Every structure is written in structure tokens, then in C-alpha cells.
Amino acid sequence: MSKIKLPLIQATALANKIVTALSPGCLRAEIAGSIRRQKEYVGDLEIVCIAKPELDSVIEELVTDNRLTRGDKNGKKFKNFLIPSVPGLGLDLFIPTRETWVVIFTIRTGPAEFSQKLVTQQNKGGFLPSDLHVKEGRIWRGSEALPTPEEASVFKMLGWYIEPENRTADFRPSRSRLVLMNRIGQGHLEPGMNLEKMRRILRDADIAGLESASDEELKGIWATVEAAKEANRRQ
């Protein structure tokens, strides 16, 4: 839809103004897409919001004031617009529910190839554990929709996390990270274990691919694991 690209700083300022303008009609509104990934240039704005009943009237006021021009999509879950003050710049507005917010926000952060892998099972070349599937904006195990209170809970199911600015079309988590997280998930490593003992257990278990992992990488993985386990204990 967009025909131009704005520098990140300009695009971010404009998107923040739109979020502020939409906020009376939203329970929550956040910037996603290439702005969240901190790309140098931005071709369109993407905002994800949970709507209040007032959202349609808020949008109508913005259209009447010529701050937005309606595009060709005006559904309950997705609307698009042009921004008259920046000819050629588009705005995509995604409208999930409270329950689907986190999954939709994570997917709409992108890029598209990364997001496709997020919703594709590992046995089909994606990131998602093969006992899970994504349907209607939720992550399911069989017939049970799993809770996803924040984006970290989505990545917790994958066994790793990557910051939005590092998400790329060709990203793959390292084999050492996946193996380590799988071993932890199976209960073979306990919290508080020092690096030397962790390495010995992994070596004795004949787990390949960890010799090249630095202590700093292992410490980072271990900190994530302990934080996740602490979060579980609080739930």
C-alpha cells in the first residue's frame, strides 16, 4: 500500500502520534512492524490495538479531521488507511481481542518470513514445537488454548528469545541453544547449577554442538531459564 519510506525517527514520531490519537478508543495500542524492529527506513506503519466500543467513533473523527484516509479494508479485525500528511504512507491497524493480543502482536512485529516460522511446527521447518499449533490467534496444545499473557510467554514455548531488532527472514536458533533448552525442559539440569557441572552433564549425555558455545552464551541461556522457572512458580 505504501509508496515511500520514512527514516525511522520520523516514522516512530508519527506512529506515536497516531497511537495517542487512537488511545481513547483502545484498551491497549502498540507499534509493531518495521518500527518495532528498528529498521533504518519504514515503508508503512503497523499498530496493534485492543478495541474499546468507542474505537469506530475515534477513527471516524480522525477521518473527518483528515488525519487519516480510509483504505480498502474496514473489517473488525483489520483496517487500513493512508496518512494525508505523508502522501503514499500507509497505516495497517490490527485489532485482536484480549486473548489473541500477544500472538497477533508477535506475528505483526515480523518480518513475514520470521512470523511464518513462528506459526509453523518444527517438523515442517518452523520454530513451533510439533505438539503445538496456532489457530485463530491462539497457541493450542490439542484442544487446549495455552495462556500467553506477554510476548515472552510465546518464546518460552519455543525455548529461546530474540529481540525484535534481531528478527530476520533467515534467523535460526543455534543447535546448542535448542539442545540445551530441551535438556532443561526434560528435567536433566537443575536451577543454580554451575557452568562446569552443566558442561560435564551435557558432555556425558553426548549432546553435540555445545563445545562452541561460550560461557557468556550459556550464562545468558541459563538466566533465561531461571527467570522462566521463577515466573512459573509465581503463576
C-alpha positions as CSV (number, residue, x, y, z in Angstrom):
1,M,0.0,0.0,0.0
2,S,2.9,2.4,0.8
3,K,4.9,4.1,-1.9
4,I,7.5,5.9,0.2
5,K,9.9,5.1,3.1
6,L,10.4,7.3,6.1
7,P,13.5,7.4,8.2
8,L,12.9,5.5,11.4
9,I,12.9,8.6,13.7
10,Q,10.2,10.3,11.7
11,A,8.1,7.2,11.3
12,T,8.3,6.5,15.0
13,A,7.2,10.0,15.9
14,L,4.3,9.8,13.5
15,A,3.2,6.4,14.7
16,N,3.4,7.6,18.4
17,K,1.1,10.5,17.5
18,I,-1.4,8.1,15.9
19,V,-1.3,5.7,18.9
20,T,-2.0,8.7,21.1
21,A,-4.9,9.8,18.9
22,L,-6.4,6.2,18.9
23,S,-5.9,5.7,22.6
24,P,-9.4,6.9,23.7
25,G,-10.8,4.0,21.7
26,C,-8.3,1.4,22.8
27,L,-7.6,-0.7,25.9
28,R,-4.1,-1.1,24.6
29,A,-2.3,0.0,21.5
30,E,1.3,-0.7,20.4
31,I,3.5,-0.1,17.4
32,A,4.6,-3.2,15.6
33,G,6.2,-3.9,12.2
34,S,9.5,-2.5,11.0
35,I,9.4,0.3,13.5
36,R,9.5,-2.2,16.4
37,R,12.3,-4.0,14.6
38,Q,14.2,-0.6,14.4
39,K,14.7,-0.7,10.6
40,E,16.5,2.3,9.2
41,Y,13.6,3.1,6.8
42,V,9.9,2.4,7.3
43,G,7.6,1.7,4.4
44,D,4.3,1.6,6.4
45,L,3.1,1.9,9.9
46,E,1.6,-1.1,11.8
47,I,-0.3,-0.7,15.0
48,V,-1.9,-3.4,17.0
49,C,-4.7,-2.5,19.4
50,I,-7.4,-4.0,21.6
51,A,-10.5,-2.0,20.9
52,K,-13.0,-0.3,23.2
53,P,-16.5,0.2,21.9
54,E,-15.5,3.8,21.1
55,L,-12.8,2.9,18.6
56,D,-15.0,3.3,15.5
57,S,-16.1,6.8,16.5
58,V,-12.5,7.7,17.3
59,I,-11.4,6.6,13.9
60,E,-14.3,8.4,12.3
61,E,-13.2,11.7,14.0
62,L,-9.7,11.2,12.7
63,V,-11.0,10.6,9.2
64,T,-13.3,13.7,9.4
65,D,-10.3,15.8,10.6
66,N,-8.3,14.5,7.5
67,R,-5.7,12.9,9.8
68,L,-6.5,9.5,8.2
69,T,-8.0,8.4,4.9
70,R,-9.8,5.1,4.8
71,G,-8.3,2.3,2.6
72,D,-10.0,-0.7,1.1
73,K,-10.2,-2.8,4.3
74,N,-12.6,-1.9,7.1
75,G,-13.2,-5.2,9.0
76,K,-13.5,-5.9,12.7
77,K,-10.0,-7.4,12.9
78,F,-8.1,-5.3,10.3
79,K,-8.4,-1.8,8.9
80,N,-6.1,0.1,6.6
81,F,-5.6,3.8,6.0
82,L,-3.5,6.4,4.2
83,I,-1.9,9.3,6.1
84,P,-2.7,12.5,4.2
85,S,0.2,14.4,5.9
86,V,2.6,12.0,4.3
87,P,1.3,11.1,0.8
88,G,1.9,7.5,0.0
89,L,2.4,6.3,3.6
90,G,0.0,3.6,4.8
91,L,-1.2,2.5,8.2
92,D,-2.3,-1.0,8.9
93,L,-4.4,-1.4,12.1
94,F,-4.8,-4.9,13.6
95,I,-7.5,-5.4,16.2
96,P,-7.1,-8.6,18.2
97,T,-9.0,-9.5,21.3
98,R,-7.5,-9.6,24.8
99,E,-6.9,-13.3,24.3
100,T,-5.3,-13.0,20.9
101,W,-3.4,-9.8,21.6
102,V,0.0,-11.3,22.3
103,V,0.2,-13.8,19.4
104,I,-1.1,-11.2,16.9
105,F,1.4,-8.6,18.2
106,T,4.3,-11.0,18.0
107,I,3.3,-12.1,14.5
108,R,2.8,-8.5,13.3
109,T,6.2,-7.5,14.5
110,G,7.6,-9.5,11.6
111,P,9.3,-9.8,9.3
112,A,6.9,-12.0,7.4
113,E,9.3,-14.9,6.9
114,F,10.2,-15.0,10.6
115,S,6.5,-14.8,11.6
116,Q,5.6,-17.6,9.3
117,K,8.2,-19.8,11.0
118,L,6.7,-18.8,14.4
119,V,3.4,-20.4,13.5
120,T,4.9,-23.4,11.7
121,Q,5.8,-26.6,13.5
122,Q,9.4,-27.8,13.8
123,N,8.6,-31.0,11.9
124,K,7.5,-28.7,9.0
125,G,10.6,-26.4,9.1
126,G,9.3,-23.8,11.6
127,F,10.0,-22.8,15.2
128,L,6.9,-24.1,16.9
129,P,7.2,-27.4,18.9
130,S,5.4,-30.1,17.0
131,D,2.8,-30.7,19.7
132,L,1.6,-27.1,19.4
133,H,-0.4,-25.3,16.7
134,V,-1.6,-21.8,16.0
135,K,-5.3,-21.2,15.3
136,E,-7.4,-18.1,15.5
137,G,-4.7,-16.0,17.2
138,R,-4.1,-18.5,19.9
139,I,-1.5,-21.2,20.5
140,W,-3.0,-24.6,21.2
141,R,-1.9,-28.0,22.5
142,G,-4.6,-30.3,21.3
143,S,-7.9,-28.8,22.3
144,E,-6.4,-26.6,25.0
145,A,-5.6,-22.9,24.2
146,L,-2.5,-22.0,26.1
147,P,-2.2,-18.8,28.1
148,T,0.1,-16.1,26.5
149,P,0.0,-13.1,28.9
150,E,3.0,-11.4,27.2
151,E,5.3,-11.9,24.2
152,A,7.9,-13.7,26.4
153,S,5.4,-16.5,27.0
154,V,5.3,-17.2,23.3
155,F,9.0,-17.5,23.0
156,K,9.1,-19.5,26.2
157,M,7.2,-22.2,24.4
158,L,10.0,-22.2,21.7
159,G,12.8,-22.4,24.3
160,W,14.6,-19.2,23.2
161,Y,14.0,-15.5,22.8
162,I,15.3,-12.9,20.3
163,E,14.9,-9.2,20.5
164,P,12.7,-7.6,17.8
165,E,15.6,-5.7,16.1
166,N,17.4,-9.1,15.5
167,R,14.4,-10.9,14.0
168,T,15.2,-11.5,10.3
169,A,13.9,-13.7,7.5
170,D,16.9,-16.1,7.7
171,F,17.1,-16.4,11.6
172,R,17.5,-19.8,13.1
173,P,18.3,-20.5,16.7
174,S,21.6,-22.3,17.3
175,R,21.5,-26.1,17.7
176,S,23.3,-25.7,21.0
177,R,20.6,-23.5,22.3
178,L,17.8,-25.8,21.3
179,V,19.5,-28.9,22.7
180,L,20.2,-27.2,26.0
181,M,16.7,-25.9,26.4
182,N,15.3,-29.3,25.5
183,R,17.5,-30.9,28.2
184,I,16.4,-28.4,30.7
185,G,12.8,-29.0,29.8
186,Q,13.2,-32.7,30.4
187,G,14.5,-32.0,33.9
188,H,18.1,-33.1,33.4
189,L,19.5,-29.8,34.7
190,E,18.5,-28.1,37.9
191,P,18.5,-24.4,38.7
192,G,21.6,-23.0,40.3
193,M,24.0,-25.5,38.6
194,N,27.4,-24.0,37.9
195,L,28.8,-23.9,34.4
196,E,31.4,-26.6,35.0
197,K,28.8,-29.1,36.2
198,M,26.4,-28.2,33.4
199,R,29.1,-28.8,30.8
200,R,30.0,-32.1,32.3
201,I,26.4,-33.4,32.3
202,L,25.9,-32.3,28.7
203,R,29.2,-33.9,27.7
204,D,28.4,-37.1,29.5
205,A,25.0,-37.1,27.8
206,D,26.8,-36.9,24.4
207,I,25.0,-33.8,23.4
208,A,26.7,-32.3,20.3
209,G,27.0,-28.7,19.3
210,L,27.7,-27.1,22.7
211,E,31.5,-27.1,22.7
212,S,31.5,-23.9,20.6
213,A,29.0,-22.2,22.9
214,S,30.8,-19.5,25.0
215,D,30.4,-19.2,28.8
216,E,28.6,-15.9,28.2
217,E,26.1,-17.6,25.9
218,L,25.5,-20.4,28.4
219,K,25.1,-17.8,31.2
220,G,22.5,-15.9,29.1
221,I,20.6,-19.1,28.3
222,W,20.7,-20.1,32.0
223,A,19.5,-16.7,33.2
224,T,16.5,-17.0,30.8
225,V,15.7,-20.5,32.1
226,E,15.8,-19.5,35.8
227,A,13.7,-16.4,35.1
228,A,11.1,-18.6,33.3
229,K,11.0,-21.1,36.1
230,E,10.6,-18.3,38.6
231,A,7.7,-17.0,36.6
232,N,6.1,-20.4,36.5
233,R,6.4,-20.7,40.3
234,R,4.6,-17.3,40.7
235,Q,1.7,-18.3,38.3
